[in-house]
Amino acid sequence: MNKFWTRTLFYFGSLAACLVMAVTTGCASGGYKLTRKYASWVNSQNIIIRIVLYILTTVVFGVTLLIDTVVFNTMDFWQGKVSEGKYEFKDADKVYQVEHKIVPGTNLKNSTIKILNADNSVHKIVMMNETISGEIDLIIDGQLRSRVRNITTIPVAKTFDHKGDVVEEKVLLLDTHSFSSQFLAQQ
């Protein structure tokens, strides 16, 4: 009997330690693909079956969350592809389709954001591409609008106009969010 309680306490303690580790190290920022797949399957069922499944399979949700948090998100974190995947967000009259990927064979990151109007027509396409030389290109509707170099040291951003001419070259110190907000506000 004592062995049962010792083992049970060990498993719950291990689970708690894993969850604390995931939360404190930031490894829980991935896509939770396994949990989302299971939830999407449950949500595709009839309402009565869905309610029963939610009640009876809370343990399955816990296990999928644990596997996603501890195994998959940690692997993604150390491989540098935590945010890889496709996501869709809806806001009032716009739909945002976001795709983050790592270009096969190059390990370069690429993000594409499609902004759709209410009638599903394309409003704007924004792409951010990492280049072989370590620069980040911001391309809006097929036109290069900004290029940032020296990402790992002191970043320098060039801003381009609609013709492709350099408008401004600016050193980005600690306030990179301010630059991106100002740049996007100009669009």
N, C-alpha and C positions, 0 to 999 in steps of 0.2 A: 504494500500500500504506500509506503514511504517512497519507493522508487517511482510510482505513478505521479505523485505530487512533485517530486524533484524534476522529473522529465517535463511535466506540464509547465512548471515554473520556468524551466530552461527555455522551452519553445516560446512562451509569451515574452520572456526577457529578451530573447534573440530578435523577435519581431519588433519589440519596442526599440531596441538598439538600432536595428536597420532603418526604421522610420525616422528616428532622431538623426541618424547619420545622413540620410537622404535630404532631410529638410535643412540641416545646418550646412551641408556642403554644396547645396544648390543643384544636386544631381537629379532633382525631381522636376526638371523643367522641360522634359521631353514631350513627345506626342501622345503617350499612353495608348498606343495603337491597339494592343491586345484588349485593354479594358474598353476602348471605344468600339472595337469590333463586336465584343460580347454584348455591350449595351445596345448597339444598333440592331443586333439580332433579337434581343429581348423586346426592343421597341417596335420591331416589325410584326410582332404577334398581336392577336386579338386582345382587346382591353382586359378581359377577364383573365386570360392566360398570362398577360403581362403582369398583372397585379400579383397573381400566384407566383410567377417566376421571381419577381422582386422580393417577395417574402421568403420564398424557399431557397433562393440562390444568393443570399447576401454573402455567404461564405465564398462563393465563386468570385463575386466582385472583389472581395478582400484579397483572394489569392491572385487574381489578375492585376490588381493594383500593386501588390507586393512584388510580383514578377516584373511588371513594368518599371516600378521605382528602383528596385535593387539591381536587376539584371540589365534590362534593355536600356533604360535611361543612363545608367552608369557607363555602359559600353558606348552609347552615343556621345556622352559627355567627353570621354577620353579620346574618341575618334574625331571629335569636332563637328559632329553632324546632329546636334540635338534638335535643331529646328527643321530638319529635312522633312518635307512632306507637302501635302496640298491642303489648304484651308479655305473656307468661304465664310464671309461675314456679310450681314445685311444691315444697312443703316438707312432708315427712312426711304428715300427713293433711289439709293445706290446699292449695288452689290459689289463686294470686293473679293476677287478670286486671287489667292496668294499661293505661289508655288516656290518652295525653297528646295534647291537640289545641289548636289556636288557633281560637277561635270565628270563623267566616267573617263578614267585613264589619266586625268590631270589633277584631281583633288582640288580643283578650283570651285569656289562657291558662286552660285547664281541664284538670284531672286527675281521673280516676275510678279508684278501686281497688276491685274486687270481690273479696271473700274468700269462697271456696266451701269447703264441707265435703267430706269424702270421697265423699258421696253426691250431689254437685253441687248441694245446697241452699245458698242464700245465707246466709252467716254474718254478713257485715257489708258495707256499702257506704260507702266514704269518698270524699268529693268535696272538691276544693280549687278554688275559682273566683276568678278575678281580676275585680273589679268595675270599672265605669266610673270610679268615684271613686278608684281606685287601691288599694282595700283587697283583702285576701285573706280569703275566707270558708272555714272548715272545716266541712263538713256531714257528719254521721255518721248513717246510716240515716234520711235525710230531715230531720234536726233540726240547726239551726245550733248548733254547739258552741263555735266560736271565730271572732273577727274580728280581723285585724291591720291597722292603719292606719299611715300615715307610713313606708311600706316604705323609701323612699329616704333618709330622714333618721334619726330615732330611732323605731324601731317600737314601737307600743303595742298590746298584745294584750288583748282582752276574752274572758273565758271565760264560757260560758253553761251553765246546768243543763238538765235534761230539760224543764223548763217554759218555757224561753226567757228566764229571768231572769238578769241579770248576776251572776256569782259573784265574779269578780275582774277587775281591770284592772291590767295590769302592763307596765312599760317593759322592753323587751327590749334589753339593751345588747349586749355582744359574745357572750353565751352563748345564742344562739337555739336551738342544738341541745339544750341542757339543758332549755329550756322545752318543746320539742316532745316530748322523751323523757318528761318528767314528765307532760305532758298525756296522751299516749297510754297511759302506765302507769295513769293513773286510769280509763281506759275499760275 
